[in-house]
Amino acid sequence: MYNINSIWQKTLVDINNIIDSLSFDTWFKNIDVVDIKDDNLRIVVPLMFYKNHIDLNYKNLILESFNKYSEIK
């Protein structure tokens, strides 16, 4: 079994090492992980604008990093 919060924190460290700090602070500081349901990572973002931007620009990065630490492939 896995601890989703621990995996999320490791994921954030990875992402922070890949993207510039301004982008990380803007797009990732206010994201919370909720759970994994049906092999889908569910996160909470402050505004729909965040969701759209993250989906368009960071979804693959998030999934790649998260999958590295989780049992979800």
Backbone as a printed PyTorch tensor [residue, N CA C, xyz], in Angstrom:
tensor([[[  0.8450,  -1.1910,   0.0000],
         [  0.0000,   0.0000,   0.0000],
         [  0.8850,   1.2470,   0.0000]],

        [[  0.3190,   2.3650,  -0.2680],
         [  1.0760,   3.5950,  -0.3890],
         [  0.4220,   4.7010,   0.4330]],

        [[  1.2130,   5.6800,   0.7650],
         [  0.7210,   6.8810,   1.4340],
         [  0.6550,   7.9750,   0.3740]],

        [[ -0.5400,   8.3470,   0.0080],
         [ -0.7220,   9.2810,  -1.1060],
         [ -0.0780,  10.6390,  -0.8370]],

        [[ -0.1190,  11.0960,   0.4020],
         [  0.4880,  12.3950,   0.7170],
         [  2.0030,  12.3520,   0.5970]],

        [[  2.5880,  11.2620,   1.0060],
         [  4.0360,  11.0990,   0.8650],
         [  4.4400,  11.0580,  -0.6190]],

        [[  3.6850,  10.3270,  -1.3870],
         [  3.9560,  10.2520,  -2.8240],
         [  3.7820,  11.6210,  -3.4680]],

        [[  2.7500,  12.3360,  -3.0570],
         [  2.5110,  13.6700,  -3.6090],
         [  3.6660,  14.6080,  -3.2820]],

        [[  4.1730,  14.5410,  -2.0580],
         [  5.2960,  15.4050,  -1.6800],
         [  6.5390,  15.0890,  -2.5150]],

        [[  6.7980,  13.8230,  -2.7610],
         [  7.9290,  13.4300,  -3.6120],
         [  7.7110,  13.9150,  -5.0450]],

        [[  6.4830,  13.8290,  -5.4930],
         [  6.1330,  14.3090,  -6.8330],
         [  6.4060,  15.8010,  -6.9500]],

        [[  6.0130,  16.5450,  -5.9350],
         [  6.2490,  17.9900,  -5.9520],
         [  7.7340,  18.3250,  -5.9590]],

        [[  8.5220,  17.5700,  -5.2350],
         [  9.9740,  17.7860,  -5.2470],
         [ 10.5170,  17.5700,  -6.6620]],

        [[ 10.0920,  16.4980,  -7.3040],
         [ 10.5160,  16.2360,  -8.6830],
         [ 10.1440,  17.3960,  -9.6030]],

        [[  8.9000,  17.8060,  -9.5130],
         [  8.4180,  18.8740, -10.3950],
         [  9.1790,  20.1720, -10.1260]],

        [[  9.4100,  20.4600,  -8.8730],
         [ 10.1430,  21.6660,  -8.5020],
         [ 11.5680,  21.6500,  -9.0670]],

        [[ 12.1370,  20.4710,  -9.2160],
         [ 13.4760,  20.3450,  -9.7890],
         [ 13.4880,  20.4580, -11.3080]],

        [[ 12.3200,  20.3550, -11.9130],
         [ 12.2360,  20.3670, -13.3710],
         [ 11.8100,  21.7310, -13.9210]],

        [[ 10.8310,  22.3440, -13.2740],
         [ 10.3340,  23.6230, -13.7830],
         [ 10.9300,  24.7750, -12.9690]],

        [[ 10.8220,  25.9770, -13.4950],
         [ 11.3810,  27.1260, -12.7780],
         [ 10.5520,  27.4130, -11.5200]],

        [[ 11.1710,  28.0600, -10.5680],
         [ 10.5450,  28.2730,  -9.2550],
         [  9.3050,  29.1660,  -9.3330]],

        [[  9.3020,  30.1360, -10.2170],
         [  8.1240,  30.9900, -10.3600],
         [  6.9160,  30.1750, -10.8290]],

        [[  7.1260,  29.3400, -11.8070],
         [  6.0380,  28.4750, -12.2930],
         [  5.5820,  27.5100, -11.2130]],

        [[  6.5360,  26.9410, -10.5200],
         [  6.1620,  26.0150,  -9.4520],
         [  5.3340,  26.7220,  -8.3930]],

        [[  5.7910,  27.8660,  -7.9310],
         [  5.0560,  28.6040,  -6.9020],
         [  3.6740,  29.0340,  -7.3880]],

        [[  3.5800,  29.3950,  -8.6250],
         [  2.3120,  29.8490,  -9.1810],
         [  1.3130,  28.7050,  -9.3370]],

        [[  1.7760,  27.5860,  -9.8840],
         [  0.8380,  26.5310, -10.2740],
         [  0.7420,  25.3640,  -9.3080]],

        [[  1.7300,  25.1610,  -8.4590],
         [  1.7230,  23.9420,  -7.6400],
         [  1.5860,  24.1700,  -6.1480]],

        [[  1.8600,  25.3520,  -5.6720],
         [  1.7890,  25.6080,  -4.2260],
         [  0.3810,  25.4340,  -3.6710]],

        [[ -0.6260,  25.6860,  -4.4900],
         [ -2.0100,  25.6400,  -4.0150],
         [ -2.7740,  24.3880,  -4.4310]],

        [[ -2.0650,  23.3740,  -4.8330],
         [ -2.7020,  22.1220,  -5.2260],
         [ -2.6450,  21.1500,  -4.0490]],

        [[ -3.7540,  20.4930,  -3.8320],
         [ -3.7990,  19.4190,  -2.8400],
         [ -4.2310,  18.1370,  -3.5220]],

        [[ -3.6400,  17.0560,  -3.1050],
         [ -4.0340,  15.7580,  -3.6250],
         [ -5.2070,  15.2520,  -2.7860]],

        [[ -6.1800,  14.6540,  -3.4410],
         [ -7.3630,  14.1470,  -2.7560],
         [ -7.2610,  12.6440,  -2.5780]],

        [[ -7.1640,  11.9370,  -3.6800],
         [ -7.0860,  10.4840,  -3.6240],
         [ -6.7960,   9.9300,  -5.0060]],

        [[ -6.8020,   8.6310,  -5.0670],
         [ -6.7230,   7.9300,  -6.3410],
         [ -7.9910,   7.1100,  -6.4460]],

        [[ -8.6970,   7.3130,  -7.5170],
         [ -9.9490,   6.5860,  -7.7260],
         [ -9.9520,   6.0490,  -9.1440]],

        [[-10.1630,   4.7460,  -9.2720],
         [-10.1790,   4.1070, -10.5880],
         [ -8.9120,   4.4230, -11.3750]],

        [[ -7.7800,   4.3520, -10.6910],
         [ -6.4680,   4.6310, -11.2960],
         [ -6.3130,   6.0670, -11.7890]],

        [[ -7.0980,   6.9740, -11.2290],
         [ -6.9830,   8.3900, -11.5720],
         [ -6.5740,   9.1840, -10.3400]],

        [[ -5.5440,   9.9650, -10.5080],
         [ -5.1030,  10.8560,  -9.4410],
         [ -6.0430,  12.0500,  -9.4050]],

        [[ -6.6130,  12.3190,  -8.2350],
         [ -7.5300,  13.4490,  -8.1020],
         [ -6.8830,  14.5210,  -7.2390]],

        [[ -6.8450,  15.7310,  -7.7880],
         [ -6.2590,  16.8640,  -7.0860],
         [ -7.2960,  17.9790,  -6.9770]],

        [[ -7.0450,  18.8810,  -6.0520],
         [ -7.9070,  20.0480,  -5.8700],
         [ -7.0880,  21.2860,  -6.2030]],

        [[ -7.6740,  22.1190,  -7.0440],
         [ -7.0390,  23.3790,  -7.4210],
         [ -7.9450,  24.5410,  -7.0230]],

        [[ -7.3820,  25.7290,  -6.8140],
         [ -8.1810,  26.8540,  -6.3310],
         [ -9.2390,  27.3620,  -7.3190]],

        [[ -8.9220,  27.3210,  -8.5970],
         [ -9.8230,  27.8730,  -9.6160],
         [ -9.8200,  26.9880, -10.8570]],

        [[-10.8750,  27.0700, -11.6110],
         [-10.9700,  26.3020, -12.8500],
         [ -9.8480,  26.6900, -13.8170]],

        [[ -9.4340,  27.9300, -13.7770],
         [ -8.3240,  28.3760, -14.6100],
         [ -7.0690,  27.5380, -14.3340]],

        [[ -6.8110,  27.2420, -13.0620],
         [ -5.6830,  26.3880, -12.6950],
         [ -5.8290,  25.0150, -13.3320]],

        [[ -7.0010,  24.4590, -13.2100],
         [ -7.2480,  23.1260, -13.7660],
         [ -6.9190,  23.0930, -15.2480]],

        [[ -7.4370,  24.0680, -15.9660],
         [ -7.2110,  24.1070, -17.4120],
         [ -5.7320,  24.2690, -17.7470]],

        [[ -5.0700,  25.1530, -17.0480],
         [ -3.6530,  25.3890, -17.3220],
         [ -2.8080,  24.1570, -16.9760]],

        [[ -3.0680,  23.5710, -15.8480],
         [ -2.3160,  22.3910, -15.4220],
         [ -2.5740,  21.2250, -16.3570]],

        [[ -3.8290,  21.0460, -16.7300],
         [ -4.1720,  19.9870, -17.6770],
         [ -3.4140,  20.1500, -18.9850]],

        [[ -3.3680,  21.3510, -19.4660],
         [ -2.7270,  21.6310, -20.7400],
         [ -1.2020,  21.5600, -20.6750]],

        [[ -0.6250,  22.0310, -19.5650],
         [  0.8300,  22.2040, -19.5150],
         [  1.5920,  21.2330, -18.6130]],

        [[  0.9410,  20.6780, -17.6130],
         [  1.6840,  19.9030, -16.6190],
         [  1.1310,  18.5140, -16.3370]],

        [[  0.0590,  18.1520, -16.9510],
         [ -0.5770,  16.8600, -16.6520],
         [  0.3930,  15.6920, -16.8220]],

        [[  1.0700,  15.6190, -17.9360],
         [  1.9890,  14.5090, -18.1810],
         [  3.1460,  14.4980, -17.1910]],

        [[  3.6500,  15.6660, -16.8710],
         [  4.7370,  15.7680, -15.8970],
         [  4.2780,  15.2660, -14.5300]],

        [[  3.1000,  15.6750, -14.1090],
         [  2.5520,  15.2330, -12.8250],
         [  2.3930,  13.7130, -12.8180]],

        [[  1.7770,  13.1880, -13.8380],
         [  1.5280,  11.7460, -13.8800],
         [  2.8200,  10.9400, -13.9440]],

        [[  3.7400,  11.3900, -14.7360],
         [  5.0230,  10.6870, -14.8510],
         [  5.7420,  10.6410, -13.5000]],

        [[  5.7990,  11.7610, -12.8480],
         [  6.4720,  11.8200, -11.5490],
         [  5.7090,  11.0300, -10.4900]],

        [[  4.4130,  11.2090, -10.4300],
         [  3.6070,  10.4990,  -9.4460],
         [  3.7200,   8.9940,  -9.6230]],

        [[  3.6460,   8.5400, -10.8450],
         [  3.7310,   7.1090, -11.1260],
         [  5.0710,   6.5110, -10.7370]],

        [[  6.0900,   7.3210, -10.7750],
         [  7.4150,   6.8600, -10.3890],
         [  7.4340,   6.3890,  -8.9280]],

        [[  6.6220,   6.9950,  -8.0920],
         [  6.6080,   6.6890,  -6.6630],
         [  5.4180,   5.8560,  -6.2070]],

        [[  4.4770,   5.6460,  -7.0780],
         [  3.2690,   4.9200,  -6.6680],
         [  3.1950,   3.5580,  -7.3350]],

        [[  2.2060,   2.8100,  -6.9510],
         [  1.9610,   1.5120,  -7.5570],
         [  1.0650,   1.6530,  -8.7940]],

        [[  0.5350,   2.8240,  -9.0050],
         [ -0.3360,   3.0820, -10.1350],
         [  0.5360,   3.2690, -11.3720]],

        [[  0.2810,   2.5280, -12.3990],
         [  1.0360,   2.6560, -13.6400],
         [  0.0570,   2.8490, -14.7490]]])
